[in-house]
Amino acid sequence: MQVLAEEYTASSMAADIEDGRMAAADDLLAIESIFDQIGEMFDRIEAFRRQLEARVRNTINYADRGGQGLVGRAADLVRRLDALLRDGRHHKATIEWSITSFNPCPAISAAILATRTRF
């Protein structure tokens, strides 16, 4: 500590050795505090990383479950119907459908929304 106090005095950072010793002690405490804060920040980053990984894992799990739900069953049904039509079975099959009841924008004409689709 004596060497630091002398260097503080020699570089005009302190008026005398005692002031240099106090300034060096204050600076060392500040450095120690900064390193303590870095450790806390790493802990916070690690906690955030764990939370983010858990959220990603949950998102993937829910996405995987989606294939087993209504959407997955509907997709399977469409694939099976498509296979029947491709094989030439029920070649005159038609399906009438209208999405006017699901129209989120009433300004769109019902004539545009109502369609007749042949599979």
N, CA, C and O atoms as a printed pandas DataFrame, in Angstrom:
     atom_number atom_name residue_name chain_id  residue_number  x_coord  y_coord  z_coord
0              1         N          MET        A               1    0.819   -1.185    0.000
1              2        CA          MET        A               1    0.000    0.000    0.000
2              3         C          MET        A               1    0.878    1.270    0.000
3              4         O          MET        A               1    0.519    2.305   -0.562
4              5         N          GLN        A               2    2.028    1.139    0.649
5              6        CA          GLN        A               2    2.962    2.274    0.706
6              7         C          GLN        A               2    3.390    2.677   -0.704
7              8         O          GLN        A               2    3.468    3.865   -1.015
8              9         N          VAL        A               3    3.663    1.699   -1.545
9             10        CA          VAL        A               3    4.116    1.988   -2.911
10            11         C          VAL        A               3    3.008    2.709   -3.678
11            12         O          VAL        A               3    3.278    3.675   -4.392
12            13         N          LEU        A               4    1.790    2.258   -3.539
13            14        CA          LEU        A               4    0.672    2.920   -4.222
14            15         C          LEU        A               4    0.517    4.350   -3.722
15            16         O          LEU        A               4    0.309    5.262   -4.522
16            17         N          ALA        A               5    0.614    4.557   -2.427
17            18        CA          ALA        A               5    0.486    5.902   -1.859
18            19         C          ALA        A               5    1.573    6.813   -2.423
19            20         O          ALA        A               5    1.298    7.963   -2.766
20            21         N          GLU        A               6    2.799    6.313   -2.522
21            22        CA          GLU        A               6    3.895    7.118   -3.072
22            23         C          GLU        A               6    3.659    7.451   -4.541
23            24         O          GLU        A               6    3.926    8.570   -4.980
24            25         N          GLU        A               7    3.160    6.484   -5.291
25            26        CA          GLU        A               7    2.889    6.733   -6.722
26            27         C          GLU        A               7    1.749    7.729   -6.897
27            28         O          GLU        A               7    1.807    8.573   -7.791
28            29         N          TYR        A               8    0.732    7.649   -6.076
29            30        CA          TYR        A               8   -0.369    8.619   -6.126
30            31         C          TYR        A               8    0.172   10.023   -5.852
31            32         O          TYR        A               8   -0.221   10.988   -6.508
32            33         N          THR        A               9    1.072   10.126   -4.881
33            34        CA          THR        A               9    1.660   11.431   -4.540
34            35         C          THR        A               9    2.551   11.922   -5.675
35            36         O          THR        A               9    2.488   13.092   -6.052
36            37         N          ALA        A              10    3.380   11.033   -6.221
37            38        CA          ALA        A              10    4.305   11.419   -7.291
38            39         C          ALA        A              10    3.559   11.856   -8.547
39            40         O          ALA        A              10    4.040   12.728   -9.271
40            41         N          SER        A              11    2.411   11.276   -8.816
41            42        CA          SER        A              11    1.667   11.626  -10.029
42            43         C          SER        A              11    0.638   12.731   -9.758
43            44         O          SER        A              11   -0.241   12.983  -10.583
44            45         N          SER        A              12    0.751   13.368   -8.629
45            46        CA          SER        A              12   -0.128   14.485   -8.240
46            47         C          SER        A              12   -1.595   14.066   -8.103
47            48         O          SER        A              12   -2.497   14.888   -8.269
48            49         N          MET        A              13   -1.825   12.806   -7.804
49            50        CA          MET        A              13   -3.197   12.347   -7.556
50            51         C          MET        A              13   -3.538   12.511   -6.073
51            52         O          MET        A              13   -4.699   12.388   -5.685
52            53         N          ALA        A              14   -2.543   12.783   -5.258
53            54        CA          ALA        A              14   -2.745   13.017   -3.828
54            55         C          ALA        A              14   -1.733   14.056   -3.361
55            56         O          ALA        A              14   -0.629   14.160   -3.893
56            57         N          ALA        A              15   -2.142   14.825   -2.346
57            58        CA          ALA        A              15   -1.281   15.896   -1.832
58            59         C          ALA        A              15   -0.114   15.352   -1.033
59            60         O          ALA        A              15    0.989   15.894   -1.107
60            61         N          ASP        A              16   -0.337   14.288   -0.267
61            62        CA          ASP        A              16    0.739   13.693    0.528
62            63         C          ASP        A              16    0.539   12.175    0.594
63            64         O          ASP        A              16   -0.414   11.633    0.034
64            65         N          ILE        A              17    1.457   11.510    1.289
65            66        CA          ILE        A              17    1.424   10.042    1.370
66            67         C          ILE        A              17    0.123    9.546    2.015
67            68         O          ILE        A              17   -0.462    8.570    1.546
68            69         N          GLU        A              18   -0.323   10.195    3.061
69            70        CA          GLU        A              18   -1.551    9.753    3.745
70            71         C          GLU        A              18   -2.763    9.886    2.815
71            72         O          GLU        A              18   -3.596    8.982    2.750
72            73         N          ASP        A              19   -2.862   11.013    2.093
73            74        CA          ASP        A              19   -3.948   11.176    1.114
74            75         C          ASP        A              19   -3.825   10.129    0.003
75            76         O          ASP        A              19   -4.828    9.599   -0.475
76            77         N          GLY        A              20   -2.581    9.837   -0.401
77            78        CA          GLY        A              20   -2.346    8.809   -1.420
78            79         C          GLY        A              20   -2.797    7.440   -0.949
79            80         O          GLY        A              20   -3.389    6.671   -1.707
80            81         N          ARG        A              21   -2.505    7.138    0.338
81            82        CA          ARG        A              21   -2.924    5.858    0.907
82            83         C          ARG        A              21   -4.461    5.763    0.932
83            84         O          ARG        A              21   -5.017    4.717    0.595
84            85         N          MET        A              22   -5.134    6.821    1.318
85            86        CA          MET        A              22   -6.614    6.824    1.366
86            87         C          MET        A              22   -7.201    6.742   -0.047
87            88         O          MET        A              22   -8.175    6.024   -0.273
88            89         N          ALA        A              23   -6.612    7.471   -0.989
89            90        CA          ALA        A              23   -7.104    7.432   -2.378
90            91         C          ALA        A              23   -6.911    6.042   -2.978
91            92         O          ALA        A              23   -7.787    5.530   -3.675
92            93         N          ALA        A              24   -5.746    5.432   -2.698
93            94        CA          ALA        A              24   -5.493    4.080   -3.213
94            95         C          ALA        A              24   -6.469    3.086   -2.589
95            96         O          ALA        A              24   -6.990    2.211   -3.282
96            97         N          ALA        A              25   -6.719    3.212   -1.299
97            98        CA          ALA        A              25   -7.672    2.316   -0.630
98            99         C          ALA        A              25   -9.067    2.485   -1.218
99           100         O          ALA        A              25   -9.758    1.498   -1.471
100          101         N          ASP        A              26   -9.485    3.735   -1.438
101          102        CA          ASP        A              26  -10.806    3.986   -2.048
102          103         C          ASP        A              26  -10.887    3.372   -3.446
103          104         O          ASP        A              26  -11.892    2.753   -3.797
104          105         N          ASP        A              27   -9.826    3.543   -4.246
105          106        CA          ASP        A              27   -9.827    2.989   -5.598
106          107         C          ASP        A              27   -9.863    1.463   -5.574
107          108         O          ASP        A              27  -10.560    0.844   -6.378
108          109         N          LEU        A              28   -9.115    0.860   -4.656
109          110        CA          LEU        A              28   -9.134   -0.608   -4.557
110          111         C          LEU        A              28  -10.504   -1.123   -4.136
111          112         O          LEU        A              28  -10.963   -2.153   -4.631
112          113         N          LEU        A              29  -11.154   -0.410   -3.227
113          114        CA          LEU        A              29  -12.517   -0.787   -2.829
114          115         C          LEU        A              29  -13.494   -0.650   -4.004
115          116         O          LEU        A              29  -14.392   -1.473   -4.182
116          117         N          ALA        A              30  -13.298    0.411   -4.804
117          118        CA          ALA        A              30  -14.160    0.597   -5.982
118          119         C          ALA        A              30  -13.958   -0.539   -6.981
119          120         O          ALA        A              30  -14.920   -1.047   -7.557
120          121         N          ILE        A              31  -12.700   -0.933   -7.181
121          122        CA          ILE        A              31  -12.408   -2.051   -8.095
122          123         C          ILE        A              31  -13.038   -3.338   -7.576
123          124         O          ILE        A              31  -13.625   -4.097   -8.347
124          125         N          GLU        A              32  -12.922   -3.587   -6.280
125          126        CA          GLU        A              32  -13.521   -4.785   -5.680
126          127         C          GLU        A              32  -15.041   -4.780   -5.850
127          128         O          GLU        A              32  -15.646   -5.809   -6.151
128          129         N          SER        A              33  -15.641   -3.617   -5.655
129          130        CA          SER        A              33  -17.095   -3.492   -5.812
130          131         C          SER        A              33  -17.520   -3.794   -7.245
131          132         O          SER        A              33  -18.529   -4.459   -7.476
132          133         N          ILE        A              34  -16.741   -3.301   -8.200
133          134        CA          ILE        A              34  -17.059   -3.555   -9.619
134          135         C          ILE        A              34  -16.996   -5.050   -9.912
135          136         O          ILE        A              34  -17.871   -5.590  -10.590
136          137         N          PHE        A              35  -15.970   -5.715   -9.406
137          138        CA          PHE        A              35  -15.870   -7.160   -9.632
138          139         C          PHE        A              35  -17.017   -7.911   -8.958
139          140         O          PHE        A              35  -17.506   -8.906   -9.492
140          141         N          ASP        A              36  -17.446   -7.438   -7.788
141          142        CA          ASP        A              36  -18.610   -8.055   -7.137
142          143         C          ASP        A              36  -19.858   -7.881   -8.002
143          144         O          ASP        A              36  -20.664   -8.804   -8.120
144          145         N          GLN        A              37  -20.020   -6.705   -8.605
145          146        CA          GLN        A              37  -21.168   -6.454   -9.467
146          147         C          GLN        A              37  -21.115   -7.318  -10.721
147          148         O          GLN        A              37  -22.155   -7.759  -11.208
148          149         N          ILE        A              38  -19.932   -7.562  -11.243
149          150        CA          ILE        A              38  -19.802   -8.414  -12.427
150          151         C          ILE        A              38  -20.295   -9.817  -12.109
151          152         O          ILE        A              38  -20.983  -10.436  -12.920
152          153         N          GLY        A              39  -19.946  -10.317  -10.933
153          154        CA          GLY        A              39  -20.435  -11.633  -10.522
154          155         C          GLY        A              39  -21.946  -11.677  -10.438
155          156         O          GLY        A              39  -22.565  -12.653  -10.863
156          157         N          GLU        A              40  -22.548  -10.624   -9.891
157          158        CA          GLU        A              40  -24.009  -10.546   -9.809
158          159         C          GLU        A              40  -24.625  -10.504  -11.202
159          160         O          GLU        A              40  -25.646  -11.142  -11.455
160          161         N          MET        A              41  -24.003   -9.751  -12.104
161          162        CA          MET        A              41  -24.525   -9.656  -13.467
162          163         C          MET        A              41  -24.448  -11.011  -14.168
163          164         O          MET        A              41  -25.381  -11.392  -14.874
164          165         N          PHE        A              42  -23.354  -11.738  -13.983
165          166        CA          PHE        A              42  -23.258  -13.072  -14.568
166          167         C          PHE        A              42  -24.344  -13.984  -14.009
167          168         O          PHE        A              42  -24.916  -14.791  -14.741
168          169         N          ASP        A              43  -24.627  -13.860  -12.720
169          170        CA          ASP        A              43  -25.700  -14.665  -12.117
170          171         C          ASP        A              43  -27.048  -14.319  -12.727
171          172         O          ASP        A              43  -27.855  -15.205  -13.006
172          173         N          ARG        A              44  -27.292  -13.017  -12.935
173          174        CA          ARG        A              44  -28.559  -12.598  -13.551
174          175         C          ARG        A              44  -28.658  -13.081  -14.994
175          176         O          ARG        A              44  -29.722  -13.518  -15.433
176          177         N          ILE        A              45  -27.554  -13.004  -15.731
177          178        CA          ILE        A              45  -27.541  -13.493  -17.117
178          179         C          ILE        A              45  -27.819  -14.989  -17.147
179          180         O          ILE        A              45  -28.581  -15.462  -17.989
180          181         N          GLU        A              46  -27.213  -15.728  -16.244
181          182        CA          GLU        A              46  -27.421  -17.172  -16.177
182          183         C          GLU        A              46  -28.870  -17.500  -15.842
183          184         O          GLU        A              46  -29.441  -18.421  -16.427
184          185         N          ALA        A              47  -29.475  -16.766  -14.915
185          186        CA          ALA        A              47  -30.880  -16.988  -14.566
186          187         C          ALA        A              47  -31.777  -16.698  -15.769
187          188         O          ALA        A              47  -32.718  -17.444  -16.038
188          189         N          PHE        A              48  -31.484  -15.606  -16.496
189          190        CA          PHE        A              48  -32.273  -15.280  -17.692
190          191         C          PHE        A              48  -32.124  -16.366  -18.751
191          192         O          PHE        A              48  -33.101  -16.736  -19.402
192          193         N          ARG        A              49  -30.908  -16.879  -18.925
193          194        CA          ARG        A              49  -30.666  -17.940  -19.904
194          195         C          ARG        A              49  -31.485  -19.181  -19.568
195          196         O          ARG        A              49  -32.073  -19.797  -20.456
196          197         N          ARG        A              50  -31.524  -19.548  -18.287
197          198        CA          ARG        A              50  -32.313  -20.719  -17.879
198          199         C          ARG        A              50  -33.796  -20.506  -18.146
199          200         O          ARG        A              50  -34.483  -21.414  -18.616
200          201         N          GLN        A              51  -34.298  -19.296  -17.843
201          202        CA          GLN        A              51  -35.702  -18.993  -18.099
202          203         C          GLN        A              51  -36.012  -19.030  -19.592
203          204         O          GLN        A              51  -37.047  -19.553  -20.005
204          205         N          LEU        A              52  -35.115  -18.474  -20.393
205          206        CA          LEU        A              52  -35.318  -18.472  -21.844
206          207         C          LEU        A              52  -35.321  -19.888  -22.401
207          208         O          LEU        A              52  -36.154  -20.225  -23.241
208          209         N          GLU        A              53  -34.393  -20.719  -21.936
209          210        CA          GLU        A              53  -34.360  -22.108  -22.389
210          211         C          GLU        A              53  -35.643  -22.830  -22.013
211          212         O          GLU        A              53  -36.157  -23.622  -22.803
212          213         N          ALA        A              54  -36.172  -22.571  -20.818
213          214        CA          ALA        A              54  -37.427  -23.203  -20.395
214          215         C          ALA        A              54  -38.577  -22.745  -21.288
215          216         O          ALA        A              54  -39.428  -23.553  -21.660
216          217         N          ARG        A              55  -38.611  -21.465  -21.634
217          218        CA          ARG        A              55  -39.682  -20.965  -22.516
218          219         C          ARG        A              55  -39.590  -21.582  -23.898
219          220         O          ARG        A              55  -40.606  -21.966  -24.479
220          221         N          VAL        A              56  -38.381  -21.679  -24.427
221          222        CA          VAL        A              56  -38.202  -22.298  -25.748
222          223         C          VAL        A              56  -38.624  -23.765  -25.693
223          224         O          VAL        A              56  -39.299  -24.254  -26.599
224          225         N          ARG        A              57  -38.225  -24.467  -24.629
225          226        CA          ARG        A              57  -38.596  -25.870  -24.466
226          227         C          ARG        A              57  -40.120  -26.018  -24.411
227          228         O          ARG        A              57  -40.674  -26.921  -25.039
228          229         N          ASN        A              58  -40.803  -25.138  -23.665
229          230        CA          ASN        A              58  -42.266  -25.188  -23.587
230          231         C          ASN        A              58  -42.911  -24.892  -24.935
231          232         O          ASN        A              58  -43.891  -25.532  -25.315
232          233         N          THR        A              59  -42.360  -23.923  -25.653
233          234        CA          THR        A              59  -42.896  -23.589  -26.977
234          235         C          THR        A              59  -42.785  -24.780  -27.922
235          236         O          THR        A              59  -43.716  -25.077  -28.670
236          237         N          ILE        A              60  -41.652  -25.453  -27.883
237          238        CA          ILE        A              60  -41.460  -26.625  -28.739
238          239         C          ILE        A              60  -42.417  -27.735  -28.339
239          240         O          ILE        A              60  -42.983  -28.406  -29.202
240          241         N          ASN        A              61  -42.604  -27.938  -27.035
241          242        CA          ASN        A              61  -43.544  -28.970  -26.570
242          243         C          ASN        A              61  -44.962  -28.674  -27.030
243          244         O          ASN        A              61  -45.662  -29.579  -27.484
244          245         N          TYR        A              62  -45.401  -27.409  -26.921
245          246        CA          TYR        A              62  -46.746  -27.056  -27.372
246          247         C          TYR        A              62  -46.878  -27.206  -28.886
247          248         O          TYR        A              62  -47.921  -27.632  -29.382
248          249         N          ALA        A              63  -45.832  -26.857  -29.609
249          250        CA          ALA        A              63  -45.877  -27.017  -31.070
250          251         C          ALA        A              63  -45.982  -28.492  -31.441
251          252         O          ALA        A              63  -46.708  -28.847  -32.369
252          253         N          ASP        A              64  -45.267  -29.346  -30.728
253          254        CA          ASP        A              64  -45.350  -30.785  -30.994
254          255         C          ASP        A              64  -46.737  -31.316  -30.685
255          256         O          ASP        A              64  -47.244  -32.180  -31.400
256          257         N          ARG        A              65  -47.356  -30.810  -29.630
257          258        CA          ARG        A              65  -48.708  -31.256  -29.275
258          259         C          ARG        A              65  -49.724  -30.824  -30.309
259          260         O          ARG        A              65  -50.737  -31.498  -30.502
260          261         N          GLY        A              66  -49.468  -29.699  -30.983
261          262        CA          GLY        A              66  -50.407  -29.190  -31.980
262          263         C          GLY        A              66  -50.692  -30.201  -33.067
263          264         O          GLY        A              66  -51.806  -30.243  -33.590
264          265         N          GLY        A              67  -49.723  -31.011  -33.417
265          266        CA          GLY        A              67  -49.920  -32.026  -34.439
266          267         C          GLY        A              67  -50.872  -33.117  -34.001
267          268         O          GLY        A              67  -51.418  -33.830  -34.842
268          269         N          GLN        A              68  -51.081  -33.263  -32.712
269          270        CA          GLN        A              68  -51.975  -34.294  -32.205
270          271         C          GLN        A              68  -53.375  -33.747  -31.955
271          272         O          GLN        A              68  -54.285  -34.519  -31.652
272          273         N          GLY        A              69  -53.569  -32.448  -32.074
273          274        CA          GLY        A              69  -54.848  -31.824  -31.779
274          275         C          GLY        A              69  -55.733  -31.749  -33.008
275          276         O          GLY        A              69  -55.590  -32.528  -33.951
276          277         N          LEU        A              70  -56.647  -30.796  -32.976
277          278        CA          LEU        A              70  -57.626  -30.621  -34.034
278          279         C          LEU        A              70  -56.966  -30.355  -35.382
279          280         O          LEU        A              70  -57.386  -30.908  -36.399
280          281         N          VAL        A              71  -55.948  -29.522  -35.397
281          282        CA          VAL        A              71  -55.272  -29.192  -36.655
282          283         C          VAL        A              71  -54.634  -30.445  -37.253
283          284         O          VAL        A              71  -54.730  -30.679  -38.458
284          285         N          GLY        A              72  -53.988  -31.243  -36.420
285          286        CA          GLY        A              72  -53.359  -32.471  -36.909
286          287         C          GLY        A              72  -54.374  -33.455  -37.455
287          288         O          GLY        A              72  -54.148  -34.085  -38.488
288          289         N          ARG        A              73  -55.498  -33.586  -36.756
289          290        CA          ARG        A              73  -56.545  -34.502  -37.236
290          291         C          ARG        A              73  -57.146  -34.004  -38.543
291          292         O          ARG        A              73  -57.420  -34.792  -39.447
292          293         N          ALA        A              74  -57.351  -32.682  -38.641
293          294        CA          ALA        A              74  -57.903  -32.117  -39.875
294          295         C          ALA        A              74  -56.934  -32.321  -41.037
295          296         O          ALA        A              74  -57.351  -32.653  -42.147
296          297         N          ALA        A              75  -55.653  -32.125  -40.782
297          298        CA          ALA        A              75  -54.655  -32.327  -41.832
298          299         C          ALA        A              75  -54.634  -33.783  -42.274
299          300         O          ALA        A              75  -54.512  -34.067  -43.466
300          301         N          ASP        A              76  -54.751  -34.702  -41.335
301          302        CA          ASP        A              76  -54.791  -36.123  -41.668
302          303         C          ASP        A              76  -56.018  -36.437  -42.513
303          304         O          ASP        A              76  -55.926  -37.188  -43.484
304          305         N          LEU        A              77  -57.155  -35.874  -42.155
305          306        CA          LEU        A              77  -58.376  -36.086  -42.918
306          307         C          LEU        A              77  -58.229  -35.567  -44.345
307          308         O          LEU        A              77  -58.637  -36.239  -45.292
308          309         N          VAL        A              78  -57.662  -34.401  -44.505
309          310        CA          VAL        A              78  -57.460  -33.836  -45.843
310          311         C          VAL        A              78  -56.523  -34.726  -46.650
311          312         O          VAL        A              78  -56.770  -34.959  -47.834
312          313         N          ARG        A              79  -55.466  -35.221  -46.045
313          314        CA          ARG        A              79  -54.542  -36.115  -46.762
314          315         C          ARG        A              79  -55.256  -37.400  -47.199
315          316         O          ARG        A              79  -55.061  -37.869  -48.320
316          317         N          ARG        A              80  -56.066  -37.957  -46.329
317          318        CA          ARG        A              80  -56.771  -39.202  -46.694
318          319         C          ARG        A              80  -57.796  -38.958  -47.798
319          320         O          ARG        A              80  -57.927  -39.774  -48.710
320          321         N          LEU        A              81  -58.531  -37.834  -47.726
321          322        CA          LEU        A              81  -59.484  -37.508  -48.786
322          323         C          LEU        A              81  -58.764  -37.265  -50.107
323          324         O          LEU        A              81  -59.227  -37.697  -51.163
324          325         N          ASP        A              82  -57.646  -36.582  -50.043
325          326        CA          ASP        A              82  -56.863  -36.323  -51.237
326          327         C          ASP        A              82  -56.374  -37.630  -51.855
327          328         O          ASP        A              82  -56.377  -37.778  -53.077
328          329         N          ALA        A              83  -55.959  -38.566  -51.028
329          330        CA          ALA        A              83  -55.500  -39.866  -51.534
330          331         C          ALA        A              83  -56.643  -40.606  -52.226
331          332         O          ALA        A              83  -56.428  -41.230  -53.265
332          333         N          LEU        A              84  -57.853  -40.546  -51.669
333          334        CA          LEU        A              84  -59.004  -41.192  -52.307
334          335         C          LEU        A              84  -59.273  -40.589  -53.677
335          336         O          LEU        A              84  -59.535  -41.317  -54.635
336          337         N          LEU        A              85  -59.213  -39.288  -53.777
337          338        CA          LEU        A              85  -59.468  -38.628  -55.059
338          339         C          LEU        A              85  -58.350  -38.893  -56.063
339          340         O          LEU        A              85  -58.617  -39.050  -57.254
340          341         N          ARG        A              86  -57.113  -38.945  -55.602
341          342        CA          ARG        A              86  -55.984  -39.236  -56.481
342          343         C          ARG        A              86  -56.074  -40.645  -57.047
343          344         O          ARG        A              86  -55.703  -40.884  -58.196
344          345         N          ASP        A              87  -56.564  -41.569  -56.245
345          346        CA          ASP        A              87  -56.697  -42.963  -56.689
346          347         C          ASP        A              87  -57.837  -43.147  -57.675
347          348         O          ASP        A              87  -58.043  -44.248  -58.185
348          349         N          GLY        A              88  -58.575  -42.089  -57.949
349          350        CA          GLY        A              88  -59.661  -42.176  -58.907
350          351         C          GLY        A              88  -60.983  -42.569  -58.286
351          352         O          GLY        A              88  -61.997  -42.638  -58.981
352          353         N          ARG        A              89  -60.990  -42.820  -57.033
353          354        CA          ARG        A              89  -62.241  -43.156  -56.353
354          355         C          ARG        A              89  -63.008  -41.860  -56.118
355          356         O          ARG        A              89  -62.421  -40.834  -55.777
356          357         N          HIS        A              90  -64.271  -41.914  -56.296
357          358        CA          HIS        A              90  -65.146  -40.752  -56.071
358          359         C          HIS        A              90  -64.721  -39.571  -56.941
359          360         O          HIS        A              90  -64.623  -38.441  -56.463
360          361         N          HIS        A              91  -64.469  -39.841  -58.225
361          362        CA          HIS        A              91  -63.960  -38.805  -59.120
362          363         C          HIS        A              91  -64.963  -37.674  -59.364
363          364         O          HIS        A              91  -64.575  -36.602  -59.828
364          365         N          LYS        A              92  -66.234  -37.894  -59.063
365          366        CA          LYS        A              92  -67.222  -36.833  -59.242
366          367         C          LYS        A              92  -67.561  -36.130  -57.930
367          368         O          LYS        A              92  -68.538  -35.385  -57.850
368          369         N          ALA        A              93  -66.782  -36.364  -56.949
369          370        CA          ALA        A              93  -67.070  -35.783  -55.637
370          371         C          ALA        A              93  -66.868  -34.271  -55.664
371          372         O          ALA        A              93  -65.883  -33.769  -56.206
372          373         N          THR        A              94  -67.794  -33.578  -55.085
373          374        CA          THR        A              94  -67.675  -32.127  -54.914
374          375         C          THR        A              94  -68.041  -31.799  -53.471
375          376         O          THR        A              94  -68.784  -32.525  -52.809
376          377         N          ILE        A              95  -67.513  -30.721  -53.026
377          378        CA          ILE        A              95  -67.821  -30.252  -51.682
378          379         C          ILE        A              95  -68.217  -28.799  -51.793
379          380         O          ILE        A              95  -67.467  -27.974  -52.315
380          381         N          GLU        A              96  -69.394  -28.494  -51.299
381          382        CA          GLU        A              96  -69.817  -27.098  -51.274
382          383         C          GLU        A              96  -69.483  -26.532  -49.906
383          384         O          GLU        A              96  -69.725  -27.146  -48.866
384          385         N          TRP        A              97  -68.923  -25.349  -49.951
385          386        CA          TRP        A              97  -68.607  -24.719  -48.678
386          387         C          TRP        A              97  -68.671  -23.218  -48.831
387          388         O          TRP        A              97  -68.523  -22.679  -49.928
388          389         N          SER        A              98  -68.887  -22.571  -47.749
389          390        CA          SER        A              98  -68.966  -21.116  -47.733
390          391         C          SER        A              98  -68.320  -20.627  -46.449
391          392         O          SER        A              98  -68.523  -21.192  -45.374
392          393         N          ILE        A              99  -67.554  -19.590  -46.580
393          394        CA          ILE        A              99  -66.933  -19.036  -45.384
394          395         C          ILE        A              99  -67.581  -17.712  -44.989
395          396         O          ILE        A              99  -67.006  -16.942  -44.219
396          397         N          THR        A             100  -68.759  -17.450  -45.508
397          398        CA          THR        A             100  -69.405  -16.177  -45.173
398          399         C          THR        A             100  -69.728  -16.087  -43.691
399          400         O          THR        A             100  -69.734  -14.993  -43.127
400          401         N          SER        A             101  -69.994  -17.213  -43.054
401          402        CA          SER        A             101  -70.299  -17.153  -41.624
402          403         C          SER        A             101  -69.060  -16.816  -40.808
403          404         O          SER        A             101  -69.172  -16.417  -39.649
404          405         N          PHE        A             102  -67.882  -16.972  -41.397
405          406        CA          PHE        A             102  -66.639  -16.664  -40.699
406          407         C          PHE        A             102  -66.046  -15.346  -41.165
407          408         O          PHE        A             102  -64.900  -15.033  -40.842
408          409         N          ASN        A             103  -66.806  -14.578  -41.912
409          410        CA          ASN        A             103  -66.309  -13.354  -42.508
410          411         C          ASN        A             103  -65.983  -12.314  -41.435
411          412         O          ASN        A             103  -66.886  -11.805  -40.771
412          413         N          PRO        A             104  -64.714  -12.000  -41.264
413          414        CA          PRO        A             104  -64.358  -10.986  -40.280
414          415         C          PRO        A             104  -64.617   -9.571  -40.780
415          416         O          PRO        A             104  -64.585   -8.618  -40.002
416          417         N          CYS        A             105  -64.876   -9.436  -42.089
417          418        CA          CYS        A             105  -65.084   -8.113  -42.674
418          419         C          CYS        A             105  -66.375   -8.129  -43.487
419          420         O          CYS        A             105  -66.357   -8.547  -44.645
420          421         N          PRO        A             106  -67.491   -7.686  -42.916
421          422        CA          PRO        A             106  -68.780   -7.743  -43.619
422          423         C          PRO        A             106  -68.792   -6.962  -44.920
423          424         O          PRO        A             106  -69.655   -7.201  -45.764
424          425         N          ALA        A             107  -67.867   -6.043  -45.108
425          426        CA          ALA        A             107  -67.855   -5.237  -46.333
426          427         C          ALA        A             107  -67.491   -6.076  -47.556
427          428         O          ALA        A             107  -67.780   -5.686  -48.687
428          429         N          ILE        A             108  -66.857   -7.231  -47.330
429          430        CA          ILE        A             108  -66.489   -8.082  -48.462
430          431         C          ILE        A             108  -67.740   -8.798  -48.950
431          432         O          ILE        A             108  -68.513   -9.335  -48.157
432          433         N          SER        A             109  -67.921   -8.799  -50.227
433          434        CA          SER        A             109  -69.130   -9.359  -50.827
434          435         C          SER        A             109  -69.259  -10.853  -50.546
435          436         O          SER        A             109  -68.280  -11.596  -50.623
436          437         N          ALA        A             110  -70.476  -11.283  -50.221
437          438        CA          ALA        A             110  -70.748  -12.707  -49.990
438          439         C          ALA        A             110  -70.541  -13.502  -51.273
439          440         O          ALA        A             110  -70.211  -14.687  -51.226
440          441         N          ALA        A             111  -70.734  -12.855  -52.414
441          442        CA          ALA        A             111  -70.531  -13.553  -53.690
442          443         C          ALA        A             111  -69.061  -13.923  -53.883
443          444         O          ALA        A             111  -68.759  -14.941  -54.507
444          445         N          ILE        A             112  -68.146  -13.112  -53.360
445          446        CA          ILE        A             112  -66.725  -13.419  -53.473
446          447         C          ILE        A             112  -66.356  -14.533  -52.516
447          448         O          ILE        A             112  -65.554  -15.404  -52.853
448          449         N          LEU        A             113  -66.935  -14.514  -51.326
449          450        CA          LEU        A             113  -66.583  -15.504  -50.320
450          451         C          LEU        A             113  -67.212  -16.868  -50.560
451          452         O          LEU        A             113  -66.588  -17.898  -50.305
452          453         N          ALA        A             114  -68.458  -16.874  -51.055
453          454        CA          ALA        A             114  -69.140  -18.151  -51.277
454          455         C          ALA        A             114  -68.501  -18.819  -52.507
455          456         O          ALA        A             114  -68.434  -18.228  -53.585
456          457         N          THR        A             115  -68.046  -20.029  -52.326
457          458        CA          THR        A             115  -67.409  -20.729  -53.436
458          459         C          THR        A             115  -67.901  -22.152  -53.506
459          460         O          THR        A             115  -68.438  -22.695  -52.541
460          461         N          ARG        A             116  -67.711  -22.730  -54.637
461          462        CA          ARG        A             116  -67.998  -24.153  -54.817
462          463         C          ARG        A             116  -66.700  -24.751  -55.292
463          464         O          ARG        A             116  -66.176  -24.388  -56.345
464          465         N          THR        A             117  -66.195  -25.660  -54.514
465          466        CA          THR        A             117  -64.899  -26.232  -54.809
466          467         C          THR        A             117  -65.058  -27.700  -55.180
467          468         O          THR        A             117  -65.806  -28.436  -54.537
468          469         N          ARG        A             118  -64.363  -28.107  -56.198
469          470        CA          ARG        A             118  -64.377  -29.507  -56.609
470          471         C          ARG        A             118  -63.016  -30.089  -56.315
471          472         O          ARG        A             118  -61.991  -29.571  -56.758
472          473         N          PHE        A             119  -63.017  -31.162  -55.567
473          474        CA          PHE        A             119  -61.763  -31.829  -55.242
474          475         C          PHE        A             119  -61.530  -32.974  -56.194
475          476         O          PHE        A             119  -60.519  -33.669  -56.088
